[in-house]
């Protein structure tokens, strides 16, 4: 039969030698290996007490950003929804009325902004697509929940705290 | 009237001793389950149970509680009486063996009363142990047979044939030892191993019977159904083996009996080959400490040896892969039994012509 690769190795089927047949040297060797592992560093983090540091490129739960005065940056342009391969983002745009300049940075804003976290694949394309630096992915892992509805994150869930009104909120 | 002359003090003394030994062996077996998981963890660079209490020391209690809370299932087509009798027998025989092990030297109270730290000093101690250990296979056989399950039956047949085969080599290796001791009483054997050095040679029988000890050790692994000889449970081929149909505390009894057996067989190995409660320079120590402290020290030394053996059992379990059935039988019948016979022969020759 023609061999596909040249990596095949012949198995040594010669009968066991005496030192192999009494097993003891092999057992001793095995014991030294396993006993040596007692003094090795454990790979485990004691999770709730010790948290494993995230990688700098970690993509966690989304946040909607505000500017320095606490105005929402999002203009509901829809580029994030367009970029999203999982179609997890929906939004409705609205026009800023006079007197709302302290709430919204641009003349147009997202009246409704929802991300379905069950659809989201955390690829980060929305973050890259956003021309206004409005959406970011934080270093938070999505918490578990019981209902499907609770995984549809509304704008209120996504917005970061107001820098002036909600201190350390 | 003679029958009515019961020595109440004697009965109370023995009852207290039995209670302490039973609780002690159960407690050590309980923490052996914890230690097994810890040992497995450190050998595999993990952490093991560490949530229940500091270092997870409450884990055995949680495990026991879990087993008690589980639903008790008896299969409809099983033989009910035997099904229940199986785990009971396994547990009973596991606990019975500790009766003849001397746990420490005699201890004299201030009123001259001598307290023996051995439940029963019967002059056929080793024979008693062999008898009870052989009974232990009934627990496995009954459990496997009564389950009415082919995996259980296969596994119990394996366990029984393994236990019977290795008992032979174990017995023959012990005969060589008994030719040197000249006594079957464990107390006598321990007192022959007094101290550590008798001026010519070590007193412990390990140094006089190293090959015998090796054979005994291998057979003890097989008798306990522990890795590398845990063919009876072979979870990859027999779905946990003879306790496949068991649930709740009946399963717990089977699992727990293994640890009690491990404790008892460690105690017997320490007693027969490693001097029991004797330790080097014990005479010098006895002169300088009060009697009660010396007794405690002796018990502590025996416990240290036992725990060392238990840890060794665990190290081996997490190091070696399981033997195949034919390899196991070949090792037992073709290697260990001839080796034990040769050992017996050499011992006899040495006793007859060299030491006479």
Interface residues (C-beta under 8 A of the other chain):
Chain A: X21 X27 X30 X31 X33 X34 X35 X37 X38 X40 X41 X42 X43 X44 X46
Chain B: X42 X43 X44 X45 X46 X47 X50 X315 X316 X318 X319 X320 X335
